[in-house]
Amino acid sequence: MSAIATQRGAATASAFAYAPFDENPYRLAMGLMALKAEAWIEIDRHYDRYLAEKRRLLSERPEEVFAALPEAEAASSELLALLAAHLATVFPDRFRRKDGSLVNLRRGERFDLDGDLHPLDLAGRLVQEDFCLMQPGSEGYRLTAASLCFPTRWRLHDKFGHPMARIHGPVPFYGERLERPVDRFFERMKPDKPVWRLNWSLTDDSELFQPTGHSRPDADLGISSDNAGTRVFFRVERQTLRRLPASGAICFGIRVYQNPLSDIEGEPGLAARLAAAVRQLPEEVLFYKSIKVFQAPLLAYLDRISQKSG
């Protein structure tokens, strides 16, 4: 979906600070914007909670949230080195490089950048972002490594090792409208031209880890116009793409923000825009995103909020 937000220089801590929806007719588009180098990573007040959840998932469900092919080793090491340098430079109050290690000053942790932990695994444990590495193959760029603790309704093992076309196969209209533009962009992307985009969803799940839930045929009868504010969540992915200069791999960063719809209650204009955007979604997209199961009470709730005076 097209992004209409402006780039933030600091973390927002709220999905509603990014509003990548409008009332115009639906158009599937890449929606890419130039990314300032210093804005690659966002850290907010939820940092400790996100990292604790990552550690829990990596400990309890490692095969679901991390995977790496041997061919991604060099790219993973390159990403870790770039990330460590970035964190120490952009967040000097939080991170410091010292004797081949990265020190998290606020948490009192020290990470050996050349230790036994896989470099991509370590990279994912340092920040709230997830990371996926895409490398060229005979069928185009394919997913060769990922630290993916906070997926928005996709499972890593379903996509791992596959090219972009197969990864996005279930997405409505991707094949006919975006496959070729995405492939061309990946081929031409330059290391000094990183980009970012936004993707939004509405879910009835409060968890950050959401590997399933697309294309649900059932109706959630537990959601009403009275409780939609606490039962439905607005979820935004702030996605960054940058080519790693040495390996040539493309690093896909995914930063998830999620808030209950009740956080929109003081902004009737935003509620009206969101309601209009939902009404513009094609039936295929409503079904794929599983919004159809609570669409009626959702719209009734948003309409009521939008009618309130500011």
KOLNUBA-848570 format. One record per residue: x, y, z of N, C-alpha, C in turn; residue in one letter; residue number from 1. Coordinates in pm, whole numbers, m for minus. Each point is the difference from the previous one (the first is absolute). Layout:
N
SITE    n_X    n_Y    n_Z   ca_X   ca_Y   ca_Z    c_X    c_Y    c_Z residuo num
SITE      X      Y      Z      X      Y      Z      X      Y      Z       A NUM
...
% end
This chain:
310
SITE    n_X    n_Y    n_Z   ca_X   ca_Y   ca_Z    c_X    c_Y    c_Z residuo num
SITE     84   m118      0    m84    118      0     88    124      0       M   1
SITE    m50    108    m57     82    120     m9     23     61    136       S   2
SITE    118     57     19     35     63    127    m12    151    m17       A   3
SITE    m64     66     96    m16    144     m9     57     68    123       I   4
SITE     81    m73     75     61     58    119    130     70    m38       A   5
SITE     44     87     86    130     62    m17    101    m69     90       T   6
SITE    125      6    m37    104    m72     74     24     65    136       Q   7
SITE      7    m83    103     29     48    134    150     m8     27       R   8
SITE     51     95     73    139     m5     39     19    m79    128       G   9
SITE   m107    m24     74      7    m74    126   m114    m99      4       A  10
SITE     12   m100     87   m101   m104      9   m133     57     47       A  11
SITE   m108    m58    m48   m132     53     28    m67    m65    120       T  12
SITE     30   m128     24    m59    m78    109   m149    m28    m23       A  13
SITE    m56     40   m113   m141    m23    m27    m22    m27   m147       S  14
SITE    m84   m100    m27    m34    m29   m139    m74    115    m64       A  15
SITE    m77     75     80    m81    108    m55     83    123    m35       F  16
SITE    124      8     44     86    109    m43     35    m17   m147       A  17
SITE     m4   m125    m48     10    m29   m142   m142    m31    m49       Y  18
SITE    m44     70   m100   m136    m21    m50      4    m29   m149       A  19
SITE     39   m120    m39     20    m32   m143   m129    m41    m69       P  20
SITE   m104     78     20   m126    m30    m67    m66    132    m40       F  21
SITE    m81     m5   m102    m78    116    m39   m132    m46    m59       D  22
SITE    m84     98    m32   m135    m34    m48     m7    m11   m151       E  23
SITE    113      7    m68      1    m15   m145    m24   m145    m40       N  24
SITE    m38    m24   m124    m20   m138    m45    124    m84     22       P  25
SITE    m20   m125     37    111    m91     31     91    m19   m120       Y  26
SITE    131      5     25     99    m25   m104    119    m69     63       R  27
SITE     28   m121    m42    115    m73     52    126     62    m60       L  28
SITE     89     49     86    120     68    m48    114    m25     97       A  29
SITE    123     17    m49    116    m18     86      6    110    106       M  30
SITE    m35    121    m36     m5    110     97    134     29     64       G  31
SITE    108     m5    m77    134     18     57     33    148     18       L  32
SITE     72     29    108     48    133     30    147     m7     36       M  33
SITE     74    106    m30    142      5     33     17     m6    152       A  34
SITE    100    m77     43     26    m18    143    129     71     38       L  35
SITE     m8     91     96    120     63     52     81   m105     76       K  36
SITE    130      3    m17     86   m103     60    m18     m9    150       A  37
SITE    m15    115     66    m11     m1    145   m135    m50     49       E  38
SITE    m97    m15    m90   m135    m43     37    m23   m148    m24       A  39
SITE    106    m76    m27    m14   m143    m30    m69    m75    113       W  40
SITE     46     21    123    m50    m74    115    m79     93     91       I  41
SITE   m112    m49     54    m78     79     95     m5    m71    135       E  42
SITE     24     76    104     m5    m51    138    m98     86     79       I  43
SITE    m90    m64     73    m95     76     80    m11    m58    141       D  44
SITE    m98     46     74    m13    m38    141    m37   m147     18       R  45
SITE    m39    m67   m107    m35   m142      8    119    m92    m28       H  46
SITE    119     58    m10    119    m76    m38     20   m124     87       Y  47
SITE     m3     14    131     25   m114     88   m105   m109    m17       D  48
SITE   m126     40    m19   m107    m99    m17     18    m78   m130       R  49
SITE     33     69   m106     21    m67   m129    117    m98      9       Y  50
SITE    110     45     60    118    m87      7    m25   m121     90       L  51
SITE    m75     19    107    m33   m113     87    m85   m103    m75       A  52
SITE    m93     49    m81    m84    m92    m78     83    m72   m106       E  53
SITE     95     70    m60     88    m66    m98     78   m112     67       K  54
SITE     55     27    115     80   m102     69    m86   m119     38       R  55
SITE   m123     25     42    m90   m110     34    m27    m87   m123       R  56
SITE    m32     62   m111    m30    m74   m122    123    m77    m50       L  57
SITE    116     63      3    122    m66    m45     38   m117     89       L  58
SITE    m42      5    125     27   m109     93   m103   m112    m12       S  59
SITE   m128     38    m13   m107    m99      3    m41    m50   m138       E  60
SITE     17     82   m104    m47    m36   m134    103     40   m105       R  61
SITE    126    m39     20    108     50    m87    m19    m32   m147       P  62
SITE    m53   m119    m32    m14    m38   m141   m108     79    m71       E  63
SITE    m87     67     76   m106     80    m61     41    144    m25       E  64
SITE    107     45     65     33    143     m7    140     28    m53       V  65
SITE     79   m104    m25    134     23    m54     37   m112    m97       F  66
SITE     61     41   m111     51    m97    m98    105     70    m85       A  67
SITE    102    m77    m40    106     57    m84     67   m109    m81       A  68
SITE     13     24   m129     76    m89    m86    149     33     10       L  69
SITE     87    m99    m25    145     29      6     42    114    m92       P  70
SITE    m65     13   m112     38    105    m94    m28    141     51       E  71
SITE    m76     10    108    m32    131     57     96     42    111       A  72
SITE    101    m81     27     92     27    111     71    135    m17       E  73
SITE     58     23   m118     74    124    m22    m90    121      9       A  74
SITE   m118     m8    m61    m94    112      6    m46     26    143       A  75
SITE    m20   m107     76    m41     16    140    107     71     82       S  76
SITE    126    m38    m22    110     66     69     10    147    m40       S  77
SITE    m21     26   m128      5    139    m47   m111     82     64       E  78
SITE   m120    m57      6   m112     71     63     30     30    146       L  79
SITE     50    m97     73     29     21    142    102    112     18       L  80
SITE    103      2    m81    102    104     11    m60    138    m28       A  81
SITE    m83     10   m104    m64    127    m32    m95     44    110       L  82
SITE    m74    m96     55    m95     32    107     73     48    125       L  83
SITE    106    m69     38     75     40    120     56    140    m16       A  84
SITE     56     30   m117     54    134    m25   m111    104      4       A  85
SITE   m114    m33    m59   m113     92     m1    m49     30    142       H  86
SITE    m18   m103     80    m52     20    135     94     85     84       L  87
SITE    130    m27    m10     97     76     80      8    146    m45       A  88
SITE    m29     24   m129      8    136    m53   m128     79     24       T  89
SITE   m115    m61    m27   m128     71      7    m57      1    141       V  90
SITE     31   m102     79    m51    m10    137    117    m12    100       F  91
SITE     89    100      7    118    m12     87    m34     m6    148       P  92
SITE   m120     44     36    m42     m9    140    m44   m141     37       D  93
SITE    m18    m84   m100    m44   m138     23    106   m104    m33       R  94
SITE     81     25   m102     93   m102    m48    141     57    m15       F  95
SITE     98    m90     22    140     36    m17     78   m119    m52       R  96
SITE     87     24    m99     91   m103    m49    122     m6     92       R  97
SITE     42   m122     35    117    m15     87     62   m136    m19       K  98
SITE    125     m1    m46     80   m124    m10    m74   m113    m71       D  99
SITE    m55     29   m119    m68   m103    m76   m137    m37     52       G 100
SITE    m52     81     91   m131    m26     58    m88    123    m16       S 101
SITE   m130    m23     16    m95    109      7    m61     m2    139       L 102
SITE      7    111     69    m51     10    136   m132     75     m1       V 103
SITE   m102    m60     59   m127     67     22     10     69    135       N 104
SITE     22    130      0     30     74    122   m116      0     98       L 105
SITE   m120      9    m49   m116      9     90    m37   m134     61       R 106
SITE     27   m108    m71    m36   m132     51    119    m72     63       R 107
SITE    120     59    m11    118    m61     57     37   m131    m65       G 108
SITE    m22    m11   m132     29   m122    m74    115     24    m97       E 109
SITE     79   m103    m20    112      7    m94    m11   m117    m97       R 110
SITE      7     30   m129    m16   m102   m104    129    m12    m80       F 111
SITE     53   m122     m7    118    m27    m80    m42     m9   m146       D 112
SITE     48     94    m81    m41      5   m139     59   m113    m83       L 113
SITE     98    m68     53     61   m114    m69    m18   m128     80       D 114
SITE   m105     m6     80    m23   m116     87    m65   m116    m73       G 115
SITE    m51    m94     78    m57   m123    m55   m141     18    m57       D 116
SITE    m70    102     44   m137     21    m48      3     41   m147       L 117
SITE    m92    m55    m79     m8     38   m141    m14    152    m10       H 118
SITE     74     66    m90     m3    146     m4   m138     59    m24       P 119
SITE    m83    m66    m79   m136     53    m21    m85    m19    124       L 120
SITE     20   m110     70    m71    m23    125     34    112     99       D 121
SITE    128     32     11     42    106     91    m57    134    m44       L 122
SITE      3     28   m129    m55    127    m50   m145     16     42       A 123
SITE    m78   m106    m12   m140      6     36    m24     20    148       G 124
SITE     95    m39     83    m14     14    145     37    139     50       R 125
SITE     55     84    m87     47    132     41   m106    108    m12       L 126
SITE    m98    m20    m88    m96    107    m31   m141    m57    m10       V 127
SITE    m96     90    m10   m140    m42    m10    m35    m49   m141       Q 128
SITE     78     38    m99    m23    m45   m136     29   m149    m17       E 129
SITE    m73    m63    m90     37   m130    m55     78     24   m128       D 130
SITE     79   m102    m41     80     14   m121    m16   m124    m89       F 131
SITE    m17     24   m130      2   m105   m100    105     34   m104       C 132
SITE     75    m99    m45    100     20   m104    m45    m66   m129       L 133
SITE      5     77   m107    m38    m47   m133    125      0    m87       M 134
SITE     25   m114    m68    117    m12    m87    m40    m56   m135       Q 135
SITE     70     41   m108    m39    m42   m135     19   m148    m24       P 136
SITE    m92    m59    m75      7   m140    m39    m53    m15   m141       G 137
SITE    m17   m122    m45    m44    m25   m137   m142     49    m27       S 138
SITE    m82     11    105   m138     47    m15    m19    141     55       E 139
SITE    109     72     17     m8    134     58     44      0    145       G 140
SITE    m24    109     68     43     11    139    m82    m93     89       Y 141
SITE     71    m75     85    m69    m93     89     42     21    145       R 142
SITE    m84    m45     90     21     19    143    100   m104     51       L 143
SITE    120     45     37    106    m92     40     28      2    151       T 144
SITE    m52    100     71     21      6    145   m102     95     60       A 145
SITE    m41    m29    123    m98     88     64      3    m18    151       A 146
SITE     m9    112     69    m33      2    142   m136     67      6       S 147
SITE   m105    m79     14   m137     46    m19    m85    m38    121       L 148
SITE      7     82    103    m76    m28    121   m141     58     m3       C 149
SITE    m22    101    m84   m129     68      1    m63      2   m140       F 150
SITE    m25   m118    m57    m63     m3   m133   m145     46      7       P 151
SITE    m46     60   m107   m140     36    m11    m69   m103    m88       T 152
SITE    m33   m112     65    m80   m106    m62     70    m66   m119       R 153
SITE    125    m37     21     68    m91    m93    103    m78     76       W 154
SITE     21   m122    m45     91    m92     69    132     m8    m75       R 155
SITE    107     13     76    132      3    m61     29   m125    m81       L 156
SITE    m33   m117     54     35   m123    m72    m79    m18   m130       H 157
SITE   m113     74    m15    m76     m4   m125     69     81   m111       D 158
SITE     77    100     39     60     92    m97    151    m20    m15       K 159
SITE     62    m67     94    146     m6      4     57    m71   m123       F 160
SITE    102     64    m59     65    m55   m117    m69     28   m131       G 161
SITE   m118     64      4    m79     22   m120     24    140    m58       H 162
SITE    m26     17   m131     14    131    m63   m119     90     32       P 163
SITE     13    127    m34   m101    100     33   m138    m37    m54       M 164
SITE     m5    m49   m124   m130    m31    m60    m75   m106     81       A 165
SITE     71   m100     47    m66   m105     79    m32     48    141       R 166
SITE     87     83     56    m25     54    134   m130     80      2       I 167
SITE    m20     81   m106   m117     87     m4   m114    m59    m82       H 168
SITE      9   m126    m35   m103    m62    m80   m141     17     52       G 169
SITE    m23    m15    132   m137     12     51    m54    142      4       P 170
SITE     87    102    m15    m44    139     11    m86     37   m122       V 171
SITE   m123     44     21    m85     35   m114     64    104    m91       P 172
SITE     m1    m27   m129     46     90   m107    151     15     m8       F 173
SITE     77    m69     86    144     20     m4     59    m44   m133       Y 174
SITE    m37   m118    m47     58    m54   m122    m18     89   m122       G 175
SITE   m120     54    m17    m28     79   m119     41    146     14       E 176
SITE     13     51    123     25    143     16    136     35     59       R 177
SITE     57    m86     83    122     39     70    121    m89    m27       L 178
SITE    m20   m121    m47    112    m93    m12    113     58    m85       E 179
SITE    m30     48   m118    104     51    m89     62    130     53       R 180
SITE    m79     97     50     61    120     56     92    m31    119       P 181
SITE    m40    m94     86     84    m35    114    130    m64    m47       V 182
SITE     m9    m91    m95    121    m65    m52     95    103    m61       D 183
SITE    m54     94    m78     84    103    m60     66     87    106       R 184
SITE    m77     34    102     56     84    107    114    m72     72       F 185
SITE    m19   m127     31    105    m76     68    127     m4    m86       F 186
SITE    m14    m19   m127    116     m8    m88     77    132     m5       E 187
SITE    m70    110      9     61    132    m19     36     70    130       R 188
SITE    m38    m55    113     19     69    128    148     23     29       M 189
SITE     32    122     46    137     39     31     23      3    151       K 190
SITE    122    m33     45     28      0    144    m22    135     67       P 191
SITE     19    109    m74    m13    133     60   m140     58    m16       D 192
SITE    m96    m82    m41   m137     47    m19   m100    m87     75       K 193
SITE      7     m8    133    m98    m80     74   m139     63     m8       P 194
SITE   m101    m83     18   m138     47     m9    m82    m58    115       V 195
SITE   m120     54     15    m91    m54    100   m142      9    m53       W 196
SITE    m86    m79     60   m142      0    m35    m80    m42    122       R 197
SITE   m131     12    m10    m88    m38    110   m107    m97    m48       L 198
SITE    m37    m90     87   m109    m93    m28    m87     m6    125       N 199
SITE   m131     m3    m17    m87      0    117   m101   m114     m5       W 200
SITE    m42    m40    120    m97   m107     15    m90     30    118       S 201
SITE   m111    m67      6    m89      1    116    m17   m145     42       L 202
SITE     29    m28    126     m7   m138     48    m80     m7    130       T 203
SITE    m38   m120     37    m64    m21    130     93    m76     93       D 204
SITE    129     20    m18    103    m69     77     95    104     58       D 205
SITE     22     m4    131     85     98     66    147    m39      1       S 206
SITE     33   m122    m46    138    m47      6     85     64   m109       E 207
SITE    130     18     29     93     44   m101     32   m113    m97       L 208
SITE      8   m122     51     28   m118    m81   m131    m51    m58       F 209
SITE    m22     22   m130   m123    m41    m66     34    m75   m129       Q 210
SITE     34   m128      9     37    m75   m119   m117    m49    m84       P 211
SITE   m121      5     52   m117    m48    m73   m113    102     10       T 212
SITE   m104    m21    m80   m118     85     10    m49     58   m129       G 213
SITE     73    m19   m110    m46     51   m129   m118    m84    m53       H 214
SITE    m86     67    m74   m108    m66    m76    m89    m87     88       S 215
SITE    m42     56    114    m91    m74     88   m142      6    m54       R 216
SITE    m67   m115    m11   m136      0    m52   m106     22    107       P 217
SITE     38     m8    127    m97      8    108    m35    145     32       D 218
SITE   m112     18     69    m39    131     52     27      2    149       A 219
SITE     64    106     47     29     11    142   m119     67     68       D 220
SITE    m89    m81     49   m123     52     58     23     65    135       L 221
SITE    120    m13     55     30     61    130     33    147    m10       G 222
SITE     21     50   m121     33    141    m18   m125     77    m38       I 223
SITE    m27    108     73   m116     84    m24     45    144    m14       S 224
SITE    m91     86    m39     33    142    m11     31     60    136       S 225
SITE    m44    m67    108     27     50    135    139    m37     50       D 226
SITE     51   m118    m43    131    m43     54    112      1   m105       N 227
SITE    m31     45   m122    102     m3   m106    125     80     38       A 228
SITE    m16    103     80    114     81     39    106    m76     76       G 229
SITE    m42    m99     77     96    m79     78     27   m137    m62       T 230
SITE    m84    m44    m93     17   m132    m60     71      2   m135       R 231
SITE      3    116    m66     64     12   m131    124     88     15       V 232
SITE    106    m41    m70    129     68     11     46     51   m136       F 233
SITE     51    122      1     58     60   m121    149    m31      1       F 234
SITE     46    m68   m104    138    m49     m6     69     58   m124       R 235
SITE    114     60     21     78     60   m108    137    m66     m6       V 236
SITE     44    m33   m120    137    m42    m24     75    115    m66       E 237
SITE    103     50     65     91     96    m62    113    m83    m62       R 238
SITE     m1    m10   m130     92    m89    m71    113     82    m63       Q 239
SITE    123    m42     23    115     66    m61     72    m98    m91       T 240
SITE     54     52   m110     78    m82    m92    131     70    m31       L 241
SITE    111    m73     13    130     54    m36     87   m112    m55       R 242
SITE     78     34   m101     93    m98    m56    129      6     79       R 243
SITE     50   m116     42    127     m7     71    112     11   m103       L 244
SITE     92     94     19     96     32   m108     98   m111    m35       P 245
SITE     44    m79     98    101   m103    m28    m63   m127    m58       A 246
SITE   m101    m53     64    m61   m126    m43   m101     18   m112       S 247
SITE    m58    119    m11   m104     24    m99   m138    m47     43       G 248
SITE    m10    m61    117   m131    m43     50    m87    121     31       A 249
SITE   m130    m20     m3    m94    105     39    m53    m33    140       I 250
SITE     18     96     90    m49    m17    136   m138     63     11       C 251
SITE    m95    m80     40   m139     42     16    m27      7    149       F 252
SITE    m16    122     52    m30     18    141   m148     20     22       G 253
SITE    m52    m58    107   m144      9     29    m17     43    145       I 254
SITE    m53    118     18    m25     53    134   m150      8     22       R 255
SITE    m51    m75     96   m143    m10     25    m43     98    109       V 256
SITE   m107     72    m29    m70     80    100   m143    m51      8       Y 257
SITE    m54     m6    121   m136    m52     14    m69     69    118       Q 258
SITE   m122     46    m25    m79     67    102   m146    m41     m8       N 259
SITE    m70     m5    113   m144    m25     m6    m70    117    m68       P 260
SITE   m111    m29    m66    m73    106    m68    m48    108     96       L 261
SITE    m14    m33    126    m46     99     97     93    122      5       S 262
SITE    125    m17    m43     93    113      0    m36    106   m103       D 263
SITE    m95    m32    m87    m42     96   m103   m119     83     44       I 264
SITE    m53    m27    118   m127     60     40      6    152     14       E 265
SITE    117     56     23     10    145     10     28     67   m133       G 266
SITE     m1    m76   m110     32     55   m132   m107    m40   m101       E 267
SITE   m114     69      2   m110    m36    m91     37      8   m147       P 268
SITE     87     93    m38     42     10   m139     77   m121    m46       G 269
SITE     88    m52     86     77   m118    m32    m92   m122     m9       L 270
SITE    m97     m8     90    m97   m110     m4    m79      2   m130       A 271
SITE    m38    118    m45    m76     12   m125     86    m44   m119       A 272
SITE    128     38     m1     88    m42   m109     18   m150     m2       R 273
SITE     17    m60    119     18   m145      6   m126    m72    m47       L 274
SITE   m117     49     41   m125    m61    m45    m13      9   m152       A 275
SITE     36    115    m56     m7     17   m146     97    m95    m69       A 276
SITE    119    m16     57     99    m90    m59    m49   m144      1       A 277
SITE    m62    m43    109    m52   m136      9   m110    m20   m104       V 278
SITE    m84     99    m18   m109    m12    m99     53     m7   m143       R 279
SITE    120     52    m23     58     m3   m134     71   m132    m31       Q 280
SITE     24    m83    100     74   m123    m24    m82    m98    m83       L 281
SITE     59    m59   m102    m71   m103    m77    m34   m121     86       P 282
SITE   m100    m74    m41    m41   m118     76    115    m98     19       E 283
SITE     85    m15   m104    113    m93      9     96     40    112       E 284
SITE     21    131     15     93     48    103    m63    m11    138       V 285
SITE   m127     33     12    m70    m15    127      5   m144     49       L 286
SITE    m17    m94    m93      5   m142     38    142    m41     35       F 287
SITE     97     38    m84    139    m38     25     49     53    134       Y 288
SITE    m34    123     34     44     61    125    m88    m39    118       K 289
SITE   m102    m81    m26    m93    m47    104    m70    116     72       S 290
SITE    m20    109    m72    m78    111     54   m150    m27    m16       I 291
SITE    m32    m82    m99   m140    m29    m28    m72    m58    121       K 292
SITE     73    m74     84    m65    m69    112    m55     97    104       V 293
SITE     51    123      4    m54     97     96    m25    136    m68       F 294
SITE    m18      0   m131    m13    126    m74   m120     83     46       Q 295
SITE   m115    m62     17   m121     75     35     12     71    134       A 296
SITE     34    m71    110     15     71    127    117     99      0       P 297
SITE    105    m32    m75    112     93    m10    m45    133    m59       L 298
SITE    m72     m4   m112    m44    122    m65   m102     76     86       L 299
SITE    m85    m72     69    m96     66     89     74     74    111       A 300
SITE    103    m61     53     81     62    105     71    125    m54       Y 301
SITE     68    m14   m114     74    113    m57    m95    114    m38       L 302
SITE   m117    m32    m53    m97    104    m37    m45     76    124       D 303
SITE    m20    m72    109    m43     68    124    110     94     50       R 304
SITE    124    m46     m5    111     86     45     16    120    m91       I 305
SITE    m14    m22   m130     20    111    m95   m104    108     13       S 306
SITE   m116    m33     57   m107     99     15     13     84    126       Q 307
SITE     97    m34     86     21     77    121     72    129    m34       K 308
SITE    m26    102     75     69    127    m23    141    m10     51       S 309
SITE     92     74    m62    138     m2     43     16     63    135       G 310
% end
